[in-house]
Amino acid sequence: MTGNTETKREIAVEEVAAVSPPKRARVDDAVETEETPETPAEKLERKRDYLEGFLQKKPEQVAPGAPGGELHDAVIAALKEIYDPEIPVNIYDLGLIYGVEVDDESDVVVTMTLTTPHCPVAESMPAEVELRAASVPGVRDAEVNLVWDPPWDPQKMSDEARLELGML
């Protein structure tokens, strides 16, 4: 069928003097789906069970070297055993570790800084970090990149470190 067929549409308009507001929702109007309503203590327990399960669940199929992976976390745990000699906080929570990368061949590259370029452990700390990272079972080789940009400042510390130093 070819040709233009025009259809007219008309919209009916109805004038009203006033519209009553909708009924306000009230707790008493809620429909209970259970025969016996759940007590607040039961609701809290259900939420607690859910949160505990959620927090304990590990990510599925994370590569060992990826963040959250077994090898990556083991390297970070090893770095948390190294303490700054002047500040009684481990170097990871102090914010001196900028990055931990683990490649497919289990080689680790740690990017770190020191509190100042004139730090008394400027020569020994990177070597200790390299030694600790390389000593983690499963790590083939470790390398440390010491960087000064961005410079370290107290804002890089974790909340745990700030609490330990009385800064919170």
C-alpha positions as CSV (number, residue, x, y, z in Angstrom):
1,M,0.0,0.0,0.0
2,T,1.6,3.2,-1.1
3,G,0.3,6.6,-0.3
4,N,0.1,8.9,2.6
5,T,-2.5,8.3,5.1
6,E,-2.9,10.9,7.7
7,T,-4.5,10.2,11.0
8,K,-5.6,12.9,13.3
9,R,-5.0,12.4,16.9
10,E,-6.9,14.3,19.5
11,I,-6.1,14.6,23.1
12,A,-8.9,15.0,25.5
13,V,-8.4,17.6,28.1
14,E,-10.3,17.6,31.3
15,E,-10.3,20.5,33.7
16,V,-10.5,19.8,37.4
17,A,-10.8,22.2,40.3
18,A,-8.4,20.5,42.7
19,V,-6.5,17.3,43.1
20,S,-6.3,15.7,46.5
21,P,-2.7,14.9,47.7
22,P,-1.7,11.2,47.7
23,K,-2.0,9.3,51.0
24,R,1.2,9.4,53.0
25,A,2.9,6.1,53.6
26,R,3.0,5.0,57.2
27,V,4.9,2.2,59.0
28,D,1.6,0.8,60.2
29,D,0.4,0.4,56.6
30,A,3.3,-1.8,55.7
31,V,2.4,-5.3,54.7
32,E,4.2,-8.0,56.7
33,T,5.2,-11.0,54.5
34,E,6.0,-13.2,57.4
35,E,3.6,-14.5,59.9
36,T,5.8,-13.5,62.8
37,P,7.7,-10.2,62.3
38,E,11.5,-10.3,62.7
39,T,12.7,-8.8,65.9
40,P,15.4,-6.1,65.8
41,A,17.9,-8.5,67.3
42,E,17.2,-11.1,64.7
43,K,17.6,-8.5,61.9
44,L,20.9,-7.4,63.4
45,E,22.2,-11.0,63.6
46,R,21.2,-11.6,60.0
47,K,23.1,-8.5,58.9
48,R,26.1,-9.5,61.0
49,D,26.2,-13.0,59.4
50,Y,26.0,-11.5,56.0
51,L,28.9,-9.0,56.7
52,E,31.1,-11.6,58.2
53,G,30.7,-13.9,55.2
54,F,31.3,-11.0,52.8
55,L,34.4,-9.8,54.6
56,Q,35.9,-13.3,54.8
57,K,35.3,-14.1,51.1
58,K,38.4,-13.9,49.0
59,P,38.3,-12.7,45.4
60,E,37.8,-15.5,42.9
61,Q,40.6,-16.5,40.5
62,V,43.1,-13.8,41.4
63,A,46.5,-14.4,39.8
64,P,49.1,-15.0,42.6
65,G,51.0,-11.8,41.5
66,A,48.0,-9.6,41.1
67,P,47.0,-7.3,43.9
68,G,45.1,-9.4,46.4
69,G,46.9,-12.5,45.1
70,E,48.8,-14.8,47.4
71,L,52.3,-13.9,46.2
72,H,51.6,-10.2,46.1
73,D,50.2,-10.2,49.6
74,A,53.2,-12.3,50.9
75,V,55.6,-9.7,49.5
76,I,53.7,-6.9,51.3
77,A,53.7,-8.9,54.5
78,A,57.4,-9.2,54.2
79,L,57.8,-5.5,53.7
80,K,55.7,-4.8,56.7
81,E,58.4,-6.5,58.8
82,I,60.9,-3.8,58.0
83,Y,60.8,-0.8,60.4
84,D,62.2,2.7,59.9
85,P,65.0,3.0,62.5
86,E,63.9,6.5,63.5
87,I,60.2,6.1,63.5
88,P,58.7,3.0,65.2
89,V,56.4,2.1,62.2
90,N,56.9,-0.3,59.4
91,I,57.9,1.1,56.0
92,Y,54.7,0.0,54.3
93,D,52.3,1.7,56.7
94,L,54.7,4.7,56.8
95,G,53.9,5.2,53.1
96,L,57.4,4.6,51.8
97,I,56.3,1.8,49.5
98,Y,54.7,3.4,46.4
99,G,54.1,0.1,44.5
100,V,54.6,-3.6,44.4
101,E,54.4,-5.3,41.1
102,V,54.7,-9.0,40.5
103,D,55.0,-10.2,36.9
104,D,54.0,-13.6,35.4
105,E,57.5,-15.0,36.0
106,S,57.3,-14.1,39.7
107,D,59.8,-11.2,39.4
108,V,59.0,-8.4,41.9
109,V,59.6,-4.7,41.4
110,V,59.2,-2.5,44.5
111,T,58.9,1.2,44.0
112,M,59.7,3.1,47.1
113,T,61.0,6.4,48.6
114,L,62.6,7.5,51.8
115,T,61.5,10.2,54.2
116,T,64.3,12.5,53.0
117,P,67.2,12.1,50.5
118,H,69.6,12.6,53.4
119,C,68.0,9.7,55.4
120,P,70.7,7.9,57.4
121,V,69.5,4.5,55.9
122,A,69.5,5.8,52.3
123,E,72.1,3.2,51.3
124,S,71.0,0.3,53.4
125,M,67.2,0.5,53.3
126,P,66.7,-0.3,49.5
127,A,69.0,-3.2,49.8
128,E,67.1,-4.6,52.8
129,V,63.8,-4.2,50.9
130,E,65.2,-6.0,48.0
131,L,66.5,-8.8,50.2
132,R,63.2,-9.2,52.0
133,A,61.2,-9.2,48.8
134,A,63.5,-11.8,47.2
135,S,63.3,-14.0,50.3
136,V,59.5,-14.6,49.9
137,P,58.8,-18.1,48.8
138,G,57.8,-18.2,45.2
139,V,59.6,-14.9,44.2
140,R,62.2,-15.5,41.5
141,D,63.9,-12.1,41.6
142,A,63.4,-8.7,43.3
143,E,64.4,-5.2,42.3
144,V,63.9,-1.9,44.1
145,N,63.3,1.4,42.3
146,L,64.1,4.3,44.6
147,V,62.2,7.4,43.6
148,W,62.1,10.9,45.0
149,D,59.0,12.1,43.0
150,P,56.5,12.4,44.5
151,P,58.3,13.2,47.7
152,W,57.2,11.5,50.9
153,D,55.0,13.4,53.3
154,P,53.1,12.4,56.4
155,Q,49.8,12.3,54.4
156,K,51.1,9.0,52.8
157,M,51.0,7.2,56.2
158,S,48.2,4.7,56.9
159,D,45.7,5.4,59.7
160,E,47.4,2.6,61.7
161,A,50.7,4.4,61.5
162,R,49.1,7.7,62.5
163,L,47.4,6.1,65.4
164,E,50.7,4.5,66.5
165,L,52.5,7.8,66.4
166,G,49.7,9.7,68.1
167,M,48.8,11.8,65.1
168,L,45.0,10.9,65.1
